[in-house]
Amino acid sequence: MSTALHPPATPLGGPKWRLEQLSDRQRSRAGRITLRGTCRDLQTYVTFIGYPRSGHSMVGSLLDAHPRAVVAHELDALRYVEEGYDRWRLFHLILSNAKRTARRGRVQTGYSYAVPGQWQGRWEHLQVIGDKKGGRSTIRLDDDPSLIDRLAQTVALPSKYVLIVRNPFDNVATISRRDVEEQGVAAEGALDHAIRRYVDLTERVERFLARTPDADVHLAQHEQFIASPREALGALCAFLGLKAEDEYLEACAALLYEAPSRSRDRIAWSDDQRAELDALIARHSFLAGYTL
């Protein structure tokens, strides 16, 4: 039975009670009571950091399919922490976002990350809550490192961070193509623009990792999720304290591609562009092993 975000069955007016019959004050109180009940077993708050077009949408959707986890899609929760939202207002936004995204089929860039038969947009005995907004969250945490403490104070839960990396050449190639298609960036120079964005985010990720305990960060490769989804997702669930049942893992694994997209093969790389990314990979251990 899902404990979705609805008021209790008979909190004020007996069995025929309806939310619309209440005053604004009564609705607010009923909502707070219900939200506190929904969140009473929470143990962990999760934030995605890293890069756009790196597989975060896929991983966030798979995690949201777990019956005891809710991960909002592109909410930008740290923005609301900056604006002073309290715990309950933030959690309400996250839960509402997850429900709305599930109703829309978890569709991103023409691909649906809906996991049939699982728990996207609903939950039971909620243990993990959070937001998938990797690139923007990385920028916010770097621009204002105090946000880490403010987030912890707001959610009143231990914070965990998920970093999904993808072959930088694939990642940059996809960013470049999407910038042209969706952001109106001129095709000429789009690749150099994407490289600059990727380099900037990499330096920000490095600074974040330097000031965050290793035990609070889960690093995984996008390619691992495609090649061995059961193992990769199981490891992520274990990091977050979630038990991953076989049915859940199998349903998630069935959703994924058979092989990662090699976006880099559709790009003509100059010697300078290749050298810049090769040098970046060599400087950062969390990118080790990748090459064109």
Secondary structure, DSSP 8 states (H G I E B T S, - for coil): ----S---SSSSS-TT--GGGS-HHHHHHHHHHHHHHHTTT--EEEEEEE-TTSSHHHHHHHHHTSTTEEEEES--HHHHHHTT--HHHHHHHHHHHHHHHHHTTSEETTEE---TTS-TT--SS--EEEEE-HHHHHHHHHH-TTHHHHHHHHH-S-EEEEEEE--HHHHHHHHHHHHHHHS---STTHHHHHHHHHHHHHHHHHHHHHTS-GGGEEEEEHHHHHHSHHHHHHHHHHHTT----HHHHHHHHHHS-SS---GGGGS---HHHHHHHHHHHHH-GGGTT---
